[in-house]
């Protein structure tokens, strides 16, 4: 079982880090109080205890944090993880692998002493997708990563008269689950929307989220366009969205969004505003992973004991 053997930080860059045992991982930043936090895509660094052992075998007195890594691990082959791999660390935190190894422009003290250093080759870097507290002994698990599509239905958006903010809101929300591989802005035209949904689904994406066109206006045809291409409906998703969001505004009952499946792709209609999109996604979030696992053929049954 893979786990964390040290949680290390330093107040200044260039220093060896010290194992503090427990710390808060901050979304899009890194370990609280660490000098390297917030550095682009290299927010949290990891190095395996097994890699450090290669250096101690040469007679060096080194240990966790001496290579300036944030998290020292054991039981997981870090360098074989593909870019984009998602790691659940502890009960809450999710990291995404962004870089394997790095180029060292300045030789560190370890390199000068041994003529080699494992961090540039075997260290990895990640970004924080879901924040939370982690500590020594927390388990590390590789979790599934899914492929998504996002379609914004908007006459003004497709003509460049309005900035699309709902599509990016969906992309940001989905990061803990996977990456958006395709995104489009199309007009509020039934054929355009249905063709976009069909083309994305036929690429084999795990799920497609549409935003816009779910209301009562004459150009609000996203549900009809979706019904044109799905094989099966998933009515409970739309029902749950309307039920839960109606607690905040009665106007939610006017949303006509539907959800369905084409092949093994889940398709979900969301409203057009960023705020409504976020509220609806919060409703879906607790069941989304199970739905995607089931459609992929490796999810469990829904029944409870």
C-alpha positions in Angstrom: 0.0 0.0 0.0 1.4 3.4 -1.0 1.6 6.0 1.7 3.3 9.3 2.8 6.3 8.9 4.9 7.1 12.6 5.4 5.4 16.0 4.8 8.1 18.6 4.3 8.3 22.4 4.0 10.9 25.1 4.0 10.5 28.9 4.6 13.0 29.7 1.8 13.8 28.3 -1.6 17.1 26.5 -1.9 16.8 25.1 1.6 16.5 21.5 2.5 13.0 20.9 3.8 12.0 19.7 7.2 9.4 17.0 8.0 6.6 18.7 9.9 4.4 15.6 9.9 1.1 17.3 8.9 0.1 20.3 6.8 -2.7 21.8 4.8 -2.7 21.5 1.0 -4.2 24.6 -0.6 -6.0 24.4 -3.9 -4.0 25.8 -6.8 -1.2 26.6 -4.5 0.5 23.9 -2.5 1.6 23.2 1.0 0.7 25.9 3.5 3.8 27.9 4.5 6.1 26.3 1.9 8.4 28.6 -0.1 7.6 26.7 -3.4 3.8 26.9 -3.0 2.1 28.7 -5.8 4.8 28.0 -8.4 2.7 27.5 -11.6 2.1 23.8 -12.2 4.8 22.6 -9.9 2.9 23.2 -6.7 3.8 20.1 -4.7 6.8 17.9 -5.3 7.0 14.2 -4.5 10.0 11.8 -4.2 10.0 8.1 -3.3 11.7 6.8 -0.2 13.0 4.1 -2.6 14.8 6.8 -4.6 16.4 8.3 -1.5 17.7 4.8 -0.6 19.7 4.9 -3.8 21.6 7.8 -2.4 22.1 6.4 1.1 23.5 3.3 -0.5 26.3 5.5 -1.8 27.1 6.4 1.8 25.3 9.8 1.9 23.5 10.7 5.1 20.3 12.0 3.6 16.6 11.5 4.3 13.2 13.0 3.7 13.2 16.7 2.8 16.9 16.8 1.9 16.1 16.8 -1.8 13.6 19.7 -1.3 10.6 17.4 -1.9 7.3 18.2 -0.2 6.1 14.7 0.1 8.2 11.6 0.5 6.3 8.5 -0.5 6.8 4.7 -0.4 5.1 1.9 -2.3 4.4 3.8 -5.5 6.6 4.1 -8.6 6.2 7.8 -9.1 8.3 8.1 -12.3 6.0 5.7 -14.2 2.9 7.8 -13.6 1.7 9.4 -16.8 1.2 13.2 -16.9 -2.4 13.9 -15.8 -2.6 11.0 -13.3 -4.8 11.9 -10.4 -3.7 10.9 -6.9 -5.9 10.8 -3.8 -3.8 11.5 -0.8 -5.5 10.9 2.5 -9.2 11.1 2.8 -9.8 14.4 0.9 -6.9 15.7 -1.1 -6.5 15.2 -4.8 -3.3 16.0 -6.8 -2.7 15.8 -10.5 0.7 14.9 -11.9 2.0 17.7 -14.1 5.7 17.0 -14.6 8.1 14.1 -14.2 11.6 15.2 -13.2 13.2 18.6 -13.9 16.3 20.2 -15.2 18.6 21.5 -12.4 20.4 24.7 -13.5 22.3 25.0 -10.2 24.0 22.0 -8.7 22.8 21.3 -5.2 25.1 20.3 -2.3 24.1 16.7 -2.7 25.2 16.6 -6.3 28.4 18.3 -5.5 29.0 15.7 -2.8 28.0 12.5 -4.7 28.2 13.6 -8.4 24.5 12.7 -8.8 21.1 13.5 -7.5 17.9 11.5 -7.9 15.4 14.4 -7.7 15.9 15.7 -11.3 15.2 12.2 -12.6 12.8 10.6 -10.2 11.0 13.4 -8.5 7.6 14.4 -9.8 5.5 17.5 -9.6 1.8 18.0 -9.1 -0.9 20.6 -8.7 -3.6 20.7 -6.0 -7.1 20.0 -7.4 -8.9 19.4 -4.0 -7.5 20.8 -0.8 -7.4 19.4 2.6 -5.1 18.3 5.5 -2.7 15.5 5.0 -0.2 13.8 7.3 2.4 11.1 7.6 0.8 7.7 7.2 -1.9 8.9 4.8 -2.6 6.5 2.0 -1.9 7.3 -1.7 -4.3 6.0 -4.3 -4.3 6.3 -8.1 -7.8 7.2 -9.0 -9.7 7.1 -12.3 -9.4 10.1 -14.6 -12.2 10.7 -17.1 -12.5 12.5 -20.5 -15.1 15.2 -20.8 -16.7 17.5 -23.4 -18.4 20.8 -22.9 -20.8 22.5 -25.2 -22.1 26.0 -24.7 -25.3 26.8 -26.6 -25.5 30.5 -27.1 -26.4 32.7 -30.1 -24.4 35.6 -28.7 -21.5 33.4 -27.5 -21.2 31.7 -30.9 -21.1 35.1 -32.7 -18.5 36.6 -30.3 -20.9 39.1 -28.7 -20.8 37.5 -25.2 -17.9 35.9 -23.3 -18.6 32.3 -22.3 -18.1 32.0 -18.6 -20.3 28.9 -17.9 -18.1 26.6 -20.0 -14.9 27.4 -18.1 -16.9 27.0 -14.8 -17.7 23.5 -15.8 -14.1 22.7 -16.8 -12.9 24.0 -13.4 -15.4 22.0 -11.5 -14.6 18.8 -13.3 -10.8 18.9 -12.7 -10.9 16.5 -9.7 -12.7 13.9 -12.0 -10.8 14.4 -15.2 -9.9 16.7 -18.1 -12.1 18.5 -20.7 -10.8 17.2 -24.0 -13.1 19.1 -26.3 -15.2 22.3 -25.9 -17.4 24.2 -28.3 -19.7 27.2 -28.5 -22.6 26.7 -30.9 -25.6 28.7 -31.7 -29.0 28.0 -30.2 -29.9 25.8 -33.1 -31.3 22.3 -32.6 -29.3 20.7 -35.4 -26.0 22.4 -34.5 -26.4 21.3 -30.8 -27.4 17.7 -31.7 -24.5 17.4 -34.1 -22.0 18.7 -31.6 -23.3 16.3 -28.9 -23.2 13.4 -31.3 -19.7 14.1 -32.6 -18.3 14.4 -29.1 -20.0 11.2 -27.9 -18.8 9.3 -30.8 -15.2 10.3 -29.9 -15.7 8.1 -26.8 -15.8 10.8 -24.2 -17.0 9.7 -20.8 -19.4 12.6 -20.3 -20.6 15.7 -22.1 -22.0 18.7 -20.3 -24.1 21.3 -22.2 -24.8 24.7 -20.8 -27.6 27.0 -22.0 -30.8 26.6 -23.9 -32.8 24.8 -21.1 -35.4 27.5 -20.4 -38.8 28.4 -22.0 -37.6 30.8 -24.7 -38.3 30.0 -28.4 -34.5 29.4 -28.9 -34.1 27.2 -25.9 -33.9 23.9 -27.7 -31.0 22.1 -26.0 -33.2 19.4 -24.4 -34.8 18.6 -27.7 -31.4 18.5 -29.4 -30.2 16.1 -26.7 -33.2 13.8 -27.0 -32.4 13.6 -30.8 -29.2 11.7 -30.1 -29.4 9.8 -26.8 -30.2 6.1 -26.6 -31.5 6.1 -23.1 -32.6 8.7 -20.6 -31.4 9.2 -17.0 -34.4 11.1 -15.6 -33.2 11.1 -12.0 -30.4 13.6 -12.8 -32.7 16.3 -14.1 -35.3 15.6 -11.4 -32.6 16.0 -8.6 -31.2 19.2 -10.1 -34.7 20.8 -10.2 -35.6 19.6 -6.8 -32.5 20.8 -5.1 -31.9 24.1 -6.9 -35.6 25.0 -6.4 -34.8 25.3 -2.7 -32.8 28.4 -3.6 -35.1 29.8 -6.3 -38.5 28.7 -7.5 -37.5 29.6 -11.0 -35.5 26.3 -11.1 -38.7 24.4 -11.8 -38.8 26.1 -15.2 -35.5 24.5 -16.3 -36.2 21.7 -18.9 -32.7 20.1 -18.8 -32.5 16.4 -19.5 -29.8 13.7 -19.1 -29.2 10.7 -21.1 -26.7 8.2 -22.5 -25.4 7.8 -26.0 -23.3 4.6 -26.3 -21.3 4.8 -23.1 -21.3 8.6 -22.8 -23.3 10.4 -20.2 -24.9 13.6 -21.5 -26.2 16.2 -19.0 -27.9 19.5 -19.8 -27.1 22.5 -17.4 -28.5 26.0 -17.4 -26.7 28.9 -18.9 -25.5 31.1 -16.0 -22.2 30.3 -14.2 -23.9 30.4 -10.8 -26.7 28.0 -11.9 -24.1 25.7 -13.5 -22.1 25.5 -10.2 -25.3 24.8 -8.2 -26.3 22.0 -10.5 -22.9 20.4 -10.5 -22.9 20.4 -6.7 -26.1 18.3 -6.9 -24.5 15.9 -9.4 -21.1 15.6 -7.8 -21.9 12.9 -5.2 -23.0 10.4 -7.9 -20.9 11.5 -10.9 -18.0 9.1 -10.3 -20.2 6.1 -9.7 -22.2 6.9 -12.9 -19.0 7.2 -14.9 -17.6 4.0 -13.4 -20.7 2.1 -14.2 -20.8 3.3 -17.8 -17.1 2.4 -18.2 -18.0 -1.1 -17.1 -16.2 -1.3 -13.8 -18.6 0.3 -11.3 -20.4 -1.6 -8.6 -24.1 -2.1 -8.2 -26.3 0.8 -6.9 -28.2 -1.4 -4.4 -27.5 -1.0 -0.7 -27.4 -3.8 1.9 
